Amino acid sequence: MENLQEQLDYLRSARRYSERDWGVGYMTDMANWVCVHLTKYEPKRNPKDELYIETTGMATGYRLPRGTIHVTLNQIVGNNIGGNWDGASIVVLAPYKEVVEKNGNPQEVAAEDTYFIPNPDTGLVLPESAYLVKPDPNCDKLFEIKDHCITYKSDNYTDEEVEAILSLNPSARDDYEKYLSGDIPEYAVESALGYDERFIKLYNQSKDKKAFMRGVFEEKRFEMLNNILRNAVVKKALEEMGSHYVFAHEDSVSGKIAEVARENGIRGDSGNKGHSFSIEHDLEIHGCSLLDLVDVLKKNNVVDVFDYLTSSRDSVSQSVIESIISDKPVSGIHETFEKVFDEYVERKKDYYKTDEQFDTVSEELKQKRQKEIAKLEKGLKEYSPNLYTTLHRHSRRVTVEINQALKELKQNTKGYAKLKQNLTGLYQDNAPDITGALLNGRGGR
């Protein structure tokens, strides 16, 4: 495939299975499943020379509490409320069954959001059969295949290459032409600029508004071309692996995938929103709220600290208040994750109890729920040792950051003394105007 037309013909040859019944039948067999992970970061290699994907917790030194790795099955994830993936240029593909052999079952299966909780010491280990699709700005062809790595061109497109790429997704041409010309209708300008007040102000001040929009959208144009080419290459990569791209947005396909997962003893979700309502998500949200507290403390402003601590009802803020009053370091943050876990279990039990008051719940489903609750009641560590370890490491790091921030805040002797005084008054419920007392002392920040 030396010339552009041959490469284009190769990409266009990807078989398109739009028939709903075909997709349902094909995804009935787990052997056809391929994990597709879209990311901005290349996998790393462990001492055994195996490729592995780090969790966000691993990659950030556990500053972020995310211990899950998410994949789609036989397709590329689209933009959704969970994130925008247009800038993610690297794709990792690996046969589902072989990933399971290396790492164990995923926590939940969904066509567009299957997620694993891998060992935080190893990450998600990939089999030798895995494929890597990644950009190469220096590639002199649209794409190049070398062993299990496919690189695709991501910059310096010729006019002929631009036309070739757009021909792979004709529906994108209108948007591309708008980005190229800068000809955006006045009513659509604010939306096109993402309602960013800085860009809107610059747009209003610009003399040549089309030229301004062309400049703004130059990166967007290349991103669009990159994504079209990336997606076309991924479809062919799936065929190189002996599998096929499956458009699983159809409820029937997603439903079949979830059904097959449940038949194999794995949690299956046909709505692709399981993670959003899971305990894993609740624990991640709690961890991120701790970082909000750290950020407030690091501002070194006693008024902001007071406002945050007294408006928050979470147990960590209460621990910080007690630390300031008692002059003892903050501890026990990991226990707050176990509290979040226990509260989730109680909500789940209450929901099942209410739901089962009606005769619509089958005995089979009741038994499944009983097993689920029995597992949850064993506690966070038993539920997922890997997630427990990730959160424990996150807790240790956050504890260090909180205590360091409090130490630095304490250097502001006058302001810290007022903060401690007013928190003590609030804690003992004997301060008539705590907020006013602190605000009157703003000079002591």
Secondary structure, DSSP 8 states (H G I E B T S, - for coil): --SHHHHHHHHHTS-----HHHHHHHTTSGGG-EEEEEESS--EE-TTS-EEE--HHHHTTTSS----EEEEESS----BTTB--TT--EEEEEEHHHHHHHH---SBB-TT-EEE---TTT-EE--TT-EEEEEETT-SSSEEEETTEEEEE-S---HHHHHHHHHT-GGGHHHHHHHHH----GGGHHHHTTT-HHHHHHHHH-S-HHHHHHHHTHHHHHHHHHHHHHHHHHHHHHHHTT-----TTSHHHHHHHHHHHHHTTS-B-SSS-TGGGSHHHHHHHHHHHHHHHHHHHHTT-HHHHHHHHHH--SHHHHHHHHHHHHT-----HHHHHHHHHHHHHHHHHHHHHHHTTSTTS-HHHHHHHHHHHHHHTT-HHHH-HHHHHHHHHHHHHHHHHHHHHHHHHHTSHHHHHHHHHHHHHHHTT--TTHHHHHHTTGGG-
